[in-house]
Amino acid sequence: MSTELAPTDLAPGVPAGAALLLRPDDDVVVTIRDLPGIPRGHKVATRDLPAGTQVRKYGQSIGVATRDIAAGEHVHSHNLGMDLAEREHEFATVHHELTTPDGPRPTFQGYRRANGRVGTRNYIGILTSVNCSASTAKMIADQFRGPVLDAFDDVDGVMALTHSSGCGLVPVSEGAQMLVRTLKGYAEHPNFAGILVVGLGCEMIAVGSLIDSLELSPDTVLKHLTIQESGGIRATVRQGVAAIREMLPEVNNHRRETCDVSELVLGLNCGGSDGYSGITANPALGFASDLLVSYGGASVLAETPEVFGAEHLLTRRAVTEEVGRKLLRRIDWWQKYAADGGGSLDNNPSPGNKAGGLTTILEKSLGAVAKGGQADLVAVYEYAEPILAKGFSFMDTPGYDPVSVTGLIAGGSTIICFTTGRGSVLGAKPTPSIKLATNSELYARQAEDIDINCGRIVDGTATVEEVGREIFAEILAVASGKVTVSEDLDLGQDEFIPWQLGTVT
């Protein structure tokens, strides 16, 4: 994405150097500092826009003028509404040939499992089959905080994977199948070397059926307990602590080794977006994503409600019509899902997004898809489905950050990159999350929550490519064991939130 400083005469009243023009034919510029009555990151009209006119940003419609807008006027919710015009969808019409850079192939220090998958962390997970065992699992995990793990340098931690479901579900329902798929995805994740499954004993998703469905790597240590058979909560906690103590030496025997960059699975997510997201952090992450794909790695975009309105850009990049149509079927599902709940997909953006300069879901989505770079779209996955294809793909998830990231990790993502403009503080386990700020003000305010400041692109001190290469280098470093700011705060256990669907009886 190219950006250039907008001359003053393109937006009356906007001083030279105070705004960015993103595309030559755009109808708005984006302010890069506060102006009288117009905050930074917001839009200013470059020309008169009569009511009913489509308003373009990124060279695409972001909405329709709801009243006459004068050149130099602030463009936002008070005068810009949703563009309901049908978008034309092409399939497999755009192909970007990604060239593998010259020189040695990048590598990282990862944990190669016996089944061939490669992890970036070495955790023990306590997987709960039902909410009734959640508190018990947390009590067990709490016994392994602090110096108790100091003797086990290659164990990153013990985490409880708790949730609010597991019973009262119709076993064959979409919701039950999605929950089981999520639990299995975590249990089988290459960032876990040991799994303790804890259940109650009478739940609908029984411990035995869950264990029988797992396809674990041969070197993953597996143990299981049920509260009712173990003698109650206190007895189960004692037995669970003993089971993990037995696991620790074996899990600690795993060692990092040199692995090719193509073994990485990168999950792309954003939260608390602002007017700079589609200008700085998202396209820079898109550059890093393309770089990974060029080396044969996998990169996965998510958050279906936040590609609505920009899905036509993805269908053009689909390798086949069927891949593109699968994405459209998920969009159609979401429109019905939102309508059944009394809403619509154009209810997005959130109040925080709007305060940061985003007006419509079209504008937000056009910026969000930039995280996916330019690579061909090779696959579309349902929530928590195993990510099997190399290259760039898409996973159907909600826009709610912890639920979306949970789906990406369940699918097999071994690194998460998370962009934010307002200051979302989400972390993740067992997959590390690299936090990317879209603007320098956020980075200065919340430096302890952010790994990389992408706001330098707007500041004029770095280019999209330069920051993209920095993100790629950080991905390799974190995959090799560098601790992210979220990991330093021990975030991620409470952010395991599977998507819940269906009737609860």
ChimeraX attribute file (.defattr): number of C-alpha atoms within 10 A of each C-alpha:
attribute: neighborCount
match mode: 1-to-1
recipient: residues
	/A:1	16
	/A:2	12
	/A:3	17
	/A:4	14
	/A:5	18
	/A:6	23
	/A:7	16
	/A:8	16
	/A:9	14
	/A:10	20
	/A:11	23
	/A:12	16
	/A:13	14
	/A:14	21
	/A:15	14
	/A:16	14
	/A:17	14
	/A:18	18
	/A:19	29
	/A:20	22
	/A:21	23
	/A:22	22
	/A:23	18
	/A:24	13
	/A:25	13
	/A:26	18
	/A:27	27
	/A:28	29
	/A:29	28
	/A:30	25
	/A:31	27
	/A:32	21
	/A:33	14
	/A:34	13
	/A:35	15
	/A:36	7
	/A:37	8
	/A:38	17
	/A:39	17
	/A:40	20
	/A:41	24
	/A:42	27
	/A:43	26
	/A:44	27
	/A:45	23
	/A:46	24
	/A:47	18
	/A:48	14
	/A:49	20
	/A:50	15
	/A:51	14
	/A:52	15
	/A:53	18
	/A:54	20
	/A:55	22
	/A:56	19
	/A:57	23
	/A:58	22
	/A:59	14
	/A:60	18
	/A:61	21
	/A:62	26
	/A:63	25
	/A:64	22
	/A:65	23
	/A:66	18
	/A:67	15
	/A:68	14
	/A:69	21
	/A:70	17
	/A:71	20
	/A:72	21
	/A:73	22
	/A:74	19
	/A:75	24
	/A:76	20
	/A:77	15
	/A:78	11
	/A:79	17
	/A:80	23
	/A:81	22
	/A:82	21
	/A:83	21
	/A:84	10
	/A:85	10
	/A:86	7
	/A:87	11
	/A:88	7
	/A:89	15
	/A:90	17
	/A:91	19
	/A:92	18
	/A:93	13
	/A:94	17
	/A:95	14
	/A:96	10
	/A:97	10
	/A:98	14
	/A:99	11
	/A:100	14
	/A:101	10
	/A:102	6
	/A:103	6
	/A:104	6
	/A:105	11
	/A:106	14
	/A:107	18
	/A:108	22
	/A:109	21
	/A:110	27
	/A:111	25
	/A:112	20
	/A:113	19
	/A:114	13
	/A:115	13
	/A:116	11
	/A:117	17
	/A:118	23
	/A:119	30
	/A:120	28
	/A:121	27
	/A:122	26
	/A:123	26
	/A:124	28
	/A:125	27
	/A:126	27
	/A:127	25
	/A:128	31
	/A:129	33
	/A:130	23
	/A:131	18
	/A:132	22
	/A:133	25
	/A:134	22
	/A:135	15
	/A:136	26
	/A:137	28
	/A:138	19
	/A:139	18
	/A:140	24
	/A:141	22
	/A:142	14
	/A:143	13
	/A:144	16
	/A:145	13
	/A:146	9
	/A:147	8
	/A:148	9
	/A:149	17
	/A:150	10
	/A:151	11
	/A:152	15
	/A:153	11
	/A:154	19
	/A:155	23
	/A:156	19
	/A:157	22
	/A:158	26
	/A:159	25
	/A:160	26
	/A:161	28
	/A:162	27
	/A:163	23
	/A:164	15
	/A:165	22
	/A:166	23
	/A:167	19
	/A:168	13
	/A:169	20
	/A:170	16
	/A:171	14
	/A:172	8
	/A:173	12
	/A:174	14
	/A:175	21
	/A:176	24
	/A:177	16
	/A:178	21
	/A:179	22
	/A:180	20
	/A:181	23
	/A:182	25
	/A:183	23
	/A:184	23
	/A:185	24
	/A:186	26
	/A:187	30
	/A:188	23
	/A:189	26
	/A:190	31
	/A:191	30
	/A:192	30
	/A:193	31
	/A:194	25
	/A:195	24
	/A:196	22
	/A:197	24
	/A:198	29
	/A:199	29
	/A:200	24
	/A:201	20
	/A:202	14
	/A:203	18
	/A:204	17
	/A:205	24
	/A:206	18
	/A:207	22
	/A:208	15
	/A:209	12
	/A:210	16
	/A:211	17
	/A:212	8
	/A:213	11
	/A:214	14
	/A:215	12
	/A:216	23
	/A:217	18
	/A:218	11
	/A:219	14
	/A:220	22
	/A:221	19
	/A:222	19
	/A:223	16
	/A:224	18
	/A:225	21
	/A:226	23
	/A:227	20
	/A:228	14
	/A:229	12
	/A:230	17
	/A:231	11
	/A:232	13
	/A:233	18
	/A:234	14
	/A:235	15
	/A:236	25
	/A:237	23
	/A:238	13
	/A:239	17
	/A:240	26
	/A:241	19
	/A:242	12
	/A:243	17
	/A:244	24
	/A:245	13
	/A:246	12
	/A:247	20
	/A:248	22
	/A:249	14
	/A:250	15
	/A:251	23
	/A:252	17
	/A:253	13
	/A:254	16
	/A:255	14
	/A:256	19
	/A:257	14
	/A:258	13
	/A:259	18
	/A:260	17
	/A:261	22
	/A:262	19
	/A:263	22
	/A:264	29
	/A:265	30
	/A:266	26
	/A:267	29
	/A:268	30
	/A:269	27
	/A:270	28
	/A:271	21
	/A:272	20
	/A:273	30
	/A:274	28
	/A:275	28
	/A:276	28
	/A:277	34
	/A:278	24
	/A:279	28
	/A:280	32
	/A:281	36
	/A:282	33
	/A:283	27
	/A:284	32
	/A:285	30
	/A:286	27
	/A:287	27
	/A:288	29
	/A:289	31
	/A:290	29
	/A:291	22
	/A:292	25
	/A:293	26
	/A:294	19
	/A:295	20
	/A:296	19
	/A:297	21
	/A:298	25
	/A:299	32
	/A:300	28
	/A:301	28
	/A:302	30
	/A:303	25
	/A:304	21
	/A:305	25
	/A:306	27
	/A:307	24
	/A:308	25
	/A:309	26
	/A:310	22
	/A:311	21
	/A:312	18
	/A:313	18
	/A:314	26
	/A:315	26
	/A:316	20
	/A:317	24
	/A:318	27
	/A:319	18
	/A:320	17
	/A:321	15
	/A:322	15
	/A:323	22
	/A:324	25
	/A:325	17
	/A:326	16
	/A:327	24
	/A:328	18
	/A:329	11
	/A:330	18
	/A:331	20
	/A:332	13
	/A:333	12
	/A:334	20
	/A:335	18
	/A:336	14
	/A:337	14
	/A:338	16
	/A:339	12
	/A:340	10
	/A:341	9
	/A:342	8
	/A:343	13
	/A:344	15
	/A:345	19
	/A:346	19
	/A:347	12
	/A:348	21
	/A:349	23
	/A:350	15
	/A:351	11
	/A:352	15
	/A:353	21
	/A:354	20
	/A:355	19
	/A:356	21
	/A:357	26
	/A:358	29
	/A:359	29
	/A:360	25
	/A:361	28
	/A:362	27
	/A:363	27
	/A:364	27
	/A:365	24
	/A:366	25
	/A:367	27
	/A:368	31
	/A:369	25
	/A:370	22
	/A:371	30
	/A:372	28
	/A:373	22
	/A:374	22
	/A:375	25
	/A:376	25
	/A:377	25
	/A:378	17
	/A:379	23
	/A:380	25
	/A:381	21
	/A:382	17
	/A:383	25
	/A:384	29
	/A:385	21
	/A:386	22
	/A:387	23
	/A:388	13
	/A:389	16
	/A:390	19
	/A:391	23
	/A:392	29
	/A:393	25
	/A:394	26
	/A:395	27
	/A:396	23
	/A:397	26
	/A:398	19
	/A:399	19
	/A:400	15
	/A:401	22
	/A:402	22
	/A:403	19
	/A:404	28
	/A:405	35
	/A:406	26
	/A:407	33
	/A:408	34
	/A:409	30
	/A:410	27
	/A:411	28
	/A:412	26
	/A:413	29
	/A:414	26
	/A:415	27
	/A:416	25
	/A:417	23
	/A:418	27
	/A:419	30
	/A:420	26
	/A:421	28
	/A:422	22
	/A:423	24
	/A:424	19
	/A:425	16
	/A:426	20
	/A:427	30
	/A:428	23
	/A:429	29
	/A:430	31
	/A:431	31
	/A:432	29
	/A:433	29
	/A:434	25
	/A:435	28
	/A:436	28
	/A:437	32
	/A:438	31
	/A:439	28
	/A:440	19
	/A:441	14
	/A:442	18
	/A:443	21
	/A:444	12
	/A:445	11
	/A:446	15
	/A:447	16
	/A:448	12
	/A:449	23
	/A:450	24
	/A:451	21
	/A:452	21
	/A:453	23
	/A:454	34
	/A:455	25
	/A:456	19
	/A:457	23
	/A:458	23
	/A:459	14
	/A:460	10
	/A:461	9
	/A:462	15
	/A:463	18
	/A:464	25
	/A:465	17
	/A:466	16
	/A:467	24
	/A:468	25
	/A:469	18
	/A:470	16
	/A:471	27
	/A:472	20
	/A:473	14
	/A:474	19
	/A:475	24
	/A:476	20
	/A:477	16
	/A:478	20
	/A:479	24
	/A:480	21
	/A:481	17
	/A:482	14
	/A:483	16
	/A:484	20
	/A:485	20
	/A:486	22
	/A:487	19
	/A:488	11
	/A:489	12
	/A:490	13
	/A:491	17
	/A:492	21
	/A:493	18
	/A:494	16
	/A:495	19
	/A:496	24
	/A:497	20
	/A:498	27
	/A:499	20
	/A:500	16
	/A:501	14
	/A:502	12
	/A:503	12
	/A:504	13
	/A:505	7
